[in-house]
Structures are given as structure tokens and as C-alpha cells.
Amino acid sequence: MILEFLESWTLFSQTYISALLIGASLSLMGVVVVARGNIFVAAALAQASVLGVALSLFFEIGQPVLSAVLCSVGASLLVSRKHQEGGVSTSEEITGWIFLAGGSLSVLLLVRMPYGLKEIQSLFSSSIIGASSADIIVFGVLLFVFVGFLTLRMRRLTLYLSDPVMAAAVGANIILWSIVISSALGLVTGLAIRSSGMLFTFGSMILPAQMAKIMCRNISGMFLVAPLMAIFCVMLGLMLGNYYDLPPAQTVVALMCFLLVLTWVLRWVFDYVFLVSKSSGDS
């Protein structure tokens, strides 16, 4: 399997490298989403990005990536604003509205445009085969920026995610933090959706972060484990997809789902054994 994968590297190197960089970048933002308990926001932003692509095709703007980014960033800022104004219930309501509106309108806008409708359907089904060298540059820069930001502001970020009230008490500008995080989340989602599709984007953002949450006891550890799990899953998924002639995006996400369940089980077994041994020692 490894040999066949290496032989295909010359033909699909851009796709493989792009998938690894996209997965790692999305997983870092996924830690923010999972830590805040807003998992469904990632799906809503992915749908908003698809709607942005549909609007670009419908109005023949010619900049689907820019439209996807603008719609995703706008949706992210809207959810963040509603969360600050009206609490969790209000933010969940607007998140559901964005998801449903994006999913329905993206199809209705292009129902009489066969090429455009095919493009949207391909985004729904997800395919990373068409990734280009531009994706490598964009997500390489994004990953570098994310890692640099975490290196400089890890303590402030973890405090904001775990206890915003305490962060405000020690002088953090909560509104600015919210805008920066929402914009970054919308940016990476909008850029990824055009190259990898909705399934891969949503899966790579949420599943590695969930695995990291189970493995780690603090948010800072999640920022290290999540991209490592994403890179491992993407690499192994690409190998399996190439060897068994399976669609790569779906293979990667299915593998992530399997490993998440495995992580849950192993964590449960570990906690059970630890509790049993501890109770035996106390007695």
C-alpha cells in the first residue's frame, strides 16, 4: 500500500500536500470551535461558503473563492454577534438558519444552470483531487500564521476560550478577540470549501479536535494533538483511497470517524481501569 502511494506521488503530489495543509489548518480552528462547544457552527459556515460559490456562479462574478470567503466570514461574524447579544439559544437559532438557507439557496440559484449545479453538487460530495499549487501556498501561509499566533498568544487564547469573563477581567478585549477568531474561522472555511468540498472541510475541522479533546486535559494540548491527528488521518486516508481506489475525501473523513470512536472506547477503558485500580488501592 505504501509503495503504491509513493508511486502515485508524482502524479498527485499537489493534491496530497494540499490535503495535508488544509487538514492541519482546519484542525487548529476546529480546536476553537470544539472548545467553545459550537460544533454545528462549522457545518453552517461550510454551507455559507457553498452559497458564496453559488452566488459567484449565478451573478457570473468570476471569483468563487472570494465570494465563499466573504459569505463564510460574514456568517461567522453574525453568529458571534448573536451569541454575544442573546446567549447560546439565539446563536444556535441563527446557526441553523444559516445552514438551511445556504443549503437550499445554493441549489435553487443554479437549478437552471447545469454547469453551476454540477459544481455545487461536487462541493457537497467533496473532492480534493482538483487541489492546485495555489492551495499549497495559501494554506502553507495560513498554517504558518496560525502556528505563529499560537506561539505568541497561546495563554491569552486558552484563557479566552475557557473563561471569557476572567479574560476580560485581566484586560483582554473580548470584542476584538471574538472578531479575530470569527474572521479566521470564516477565512479558513471559505478558502477550504472550494478545494476540498463541504464534507472534508467540516470533518477535518471537527473530528481531529474532538479526538484531541478526549486525549488532552487542557486546551493548549489540544492545539498540538489536533493537527497531528489530522495529518495522520489525511495521510492514511489518502493511502487507503489510492490503494483501494476509493474517493479520498470520503475515505479520510470515514477514517477520522472510526478513530474518534476508537479514541472514545480507549479513553473509557483507560478511565475504567484507572478507577478500578484506584479503588482497589484505597481499600
C-alpha positions in Angstrom: 0.0 0.0 0.0 2.8 2.4 0.9 4.7 1.6 -2.3 1.6 2.3 -4.5 1.1 5.6 -2.6 4.7 6.6 -3.3 4.3 5.7 -6.9 1.3 8.0 -7.2 3.0 10.9 -5.5 4.5 12.3 -8.7 1.0 12.4 -10.3 -1.0 13.7 -7.3 1.7 15.5 -5.2 -0.2 18.8 -5.2 -3.4 17.1 -4.1 -1.7 15.2 -1.3 0.3 18.2 0.0 -2.8 20.5 -0.2 -4.9 17.9 1.7 -2.3 17.7 4.5 -2.1 21.5 4.8 -5.8 22.0 4.6 -6.4 19.3 7.2 -3.9 20.7 9.6 -5.1 24.3 9.2 -8.8 23.3 9.7 -8.0 21.2 12.7 -6.4 24.2 14.5 -9.5 26.2 14.0 -11.5 23.2 15.0 -10.0 23.3 18.5 -11.5 26.8 18.9 -14.9 25.5 17.7 -14.9 22.4 19.9 -13.5 24.3 22.9 -16.4 26.8 22.7 -19.0 24.0 22.2 -20.1 25.4 18.8 -19.6 22.3 16.6 -22.6 23.0 14.4 -21.2 26.4 13.5 -18.5 24.7 11.4 -21.2 23.0 9.3 -23.1 26.3 8.9 -20.0 28.1 7.8 -19.3 25.4 5.2 -22.8 25.8 3.8 -22.4 29.6 3.8 -19.2 29.1 1.8 -21.0 26.9 -0.7 -23.7 29.6 -1.0 -20.9 32.1 -1.8 -19.7 29.9 -4.6 -23.3 29.6 -5.9 -23.7 33.4 -5.8 -20.5 33.9 -7.7 -21.6 31.5 -10.4 -25.2 32.9 -10.6 -24.0 36.5 -11.0 -21.0 35.5 -13.1 -18.6 37.3 -10.9 -15.7 35.0 -11.7 -14.3 35.0 -8.1 -15.9 32.0 -6.4 -13.2 31.8 -3.7 -13.6 35.4 -2.7 -17.4 35.0 -2.6 -17.0 31.9 -0.5 -14.7 33.7 1.9 -16.9 36.7 2.2 -20.0 34.7 2.9 -18.2 32.5 5.4 -16.6 35.4 7.3 -20.0 37.2 7.3 -21.8 34.2 8.6 -19.2 33.7 11.3 -19.3 37.3 12.5 -23.1 37.1 12.5 -23.1 34.0 14.7 -20.6 35.5 17.0 -22.6 38.7 17.3 -25.8 36.9 18.1 -24.0 34.8 20.7 -22.8 37.9 22.5 -26.2 39.6 22.3 -28.7 36.8 23.2 -26.9 33.8 24.6 -26.5 30.3 23.3 -30.1 29.7 22.2 -30.0 32.8 19.9 -26.7 31.8 18.3 -27.9 28.2 17.7 -31.0 29.6 16.0 -29.0 31.8 13.6 -26.6 28.9 13.0 -29.4 26.6 12.0 -30.9 29.3 9.7 -27.5 29.8 8.0 -27.1 26.1 7.4 -30.6 25.6 6.0 -30.6 28.8 3.9 -27.1 28.1 2.5 -28.0 24.5 1.6 -31.3 25.4 -0.1 -30.4 28.6 -1.9 -27.1 27.3 -3.3 -29.1 24.7 -5.2 -32.1 26.9 -6.2 -29.9 29.7 -7.6 -28.3 27.3 -10.1 -31.1 24.9 -10.8 -31.3 26.2 -14.4 -27.5 26.3 -14.9 -26.3 22.7 -15.5 -22.6 23.6 -15.1 -23.1 25.6 -11.9 -25.4 23.0 -10.4 -22.8 20.3 -11.1 -20.2 22.5 -9.4 -22.3 22.8 -6.3 -23.1 19.1 -6.2 -19.3 18.4 -6.4 -18.8 20.7 -3.4 -21.5 18.8 -1.4 -20.0 15.5 -2.3 -16.4 16.7 -1.6 -13.3 16.0 -3.8 -9.8 17.1 -3.1 -8.4 15.8 -6.5 -8.6 19.3 -8.0 -6.3 21.0 -5.5 -3.6 23.1 -7.1 -0.2 24.7 -6.2 -2.0 27.8 -5.2 -3.7 25.9 -2.5 -0.3 24.7 -1.2 0.9 28.3 -1.0 -2.3 29.7 0.6 -2.7 27.0 3.3 1.0 26.9 3.9 0.9 30.6 4.7 -2.2 30.2 6.8 -0.7 27.3 8.8 2.4 29.3 9.4 0.4 32.3 10.6 -1.8 30.1 12.9 1.3 28.5 14.4 3.0 31.8 14.9 -0.1 33.3 16.5 -0.4 30.3 18.9 3.2 30.6 19.8 2.8 34.3 20.8 -0.7 34.3 22.2 -1.4 30.7 23.5 -2.1 31.7 27.1 -4.4 34.6 26.2 -6.3 32.4 23.7 -6.8 29.5 26.0 -8.0 31.8 28.8 -10.4 33.5 26.4 -11.8 30.1 25.3 -12.0 28.6 28.7 -13.2 31.6 30.7 -14.1 34.8 28.7 -15.2 36.6 31.9 -11.8 36.1 33.5 -10.1 37.1 30.3 -12.0 40.3 30.3 -11.1 40.9 34.0 -7.4 40.6 33.2 -7.6 43.2 30.4 -8.4 41.1 27.3 -10.5 42.9 24.6 -13.3 40.3 24.3 -14.9 42.0 21.3 -11.6 42.1 19.4 -10.8 38.5 20.2 -14.3 37.5 19.0 -13.9 39.4 15.7 -10.4 38.0 15.1 -11.4 34.4 15.8 -14.6 34.6 13.8 -12.8 36.1 10.9 -10.1 33.5 10.9 -12.7 30.7 11.2 -14.7 32.1 8.2 -11.5 32.7 6.2 -10.1 29.2 6.5 -13.5 27.6 5.9 -14.2 29.8 2.8 -10.8 29.0 1.3 -11.0 25.3 2.0 -14.5 24.7 0.7 -13.5 25.4 -2.9 -10.6 23.0 -2.9 -11.9 20.1 -0.6 -15.7 20.4 -0.5 -18.1 20.5 2.4 -17.6 17.0 3.9 -13.8 17.2 4.0 -13.9 20.8 5.4 -16.3 20.0 8.1 -14.8 16.7 9.0 -11.2 17.9 9.2 -12.2 20.9 11.3 -14.3 18.9 13.9 -13.1 15.3 14.2 -9.4 15.8 14.9 -10.3 18.4 17.5 -12.8 16.0 19.1 -10.1 13.3 19.3 -7.7 15.9 20.9 -10.3 16.9 23.4 -10.6 13.2 24.6 -6.9 12.8 24.8 -5.9 16.0 26.4 -6.8 17.6 29.7 -6.3 21.2 28.6 -6.9 23.4 25.5 -3.2 24.1 24.9 -2.6 20.4 24.5 -5.4 20.2 22.0 -3.7 22.7 19.7 -0.8 20.2 19.5 -2.7 16.9 19.2 -5.4 18.0 16.8 -3.1 18.9 13.8 -1.0 15.7 14.4 -4.2 13.6 14.3 -5.4 15.5 11.2 -2.1 14.9 9.4 -2.1 11.2 10.4 -5.7 10.6 9.3 -5.3 12.5 6.0 -2.1 10.6 5.1 -3.5 7.2 6.0 -6.8 8.0 4.3 -5.0 9.1 1.1 -3.1 5.8 1.2 -6.2 3.7 1.6 -8.1 5.7 -1.0 -5.3 5.2 -3.5 -4.8 1.5 -2.8 -8.5 0.5 -2.8 -9.5 3.1 -5.5 -11.8 5.0 -3.2 -12.7 8.7 -3.2 -10.0 10.3 -1.0 -12.1 12.9 0.9 -14.8 10.4 2.0 -12.1 7.9 2.9 -10.3 10.4 5.1 -13.5 11.5 6.9 -14.6 7.9 7.4 -11.2 7.1 8.9 -11.5 10.1 11.2 -14.9 8.9 12.4 -13.6 5.4 13.1 -10.6 6.8 15.0 -12.8 9.1 17.0 -14.9 6.1 18.1 -11.8 4.2 18.9 -10.5 7.1 20.9 -13.7 7.2 22.9 -13.5 3.5 23.6 -9.9 3.6 24.7 -10.5 6.6 26.9 -13.4 4.8 28.5 -11.3 1.6 29.1 -8.4 3.7 30.5 -10.7 5.6 32.9 -12.4 2.4 34.0 -9.2 0.6 34.6 -7.8 3.6 36.4 -10.8 3.9 38.7 -10.8 0.2 39.5 -7.1 0.2 40.3 -7.5 3.4 42.4 -10.5 2.0 44.4 -8.6 -1.3 44.9 -5.6 0.7 46.2 -7.8 2.7 48.6 -9.4 -0.4 50.0 
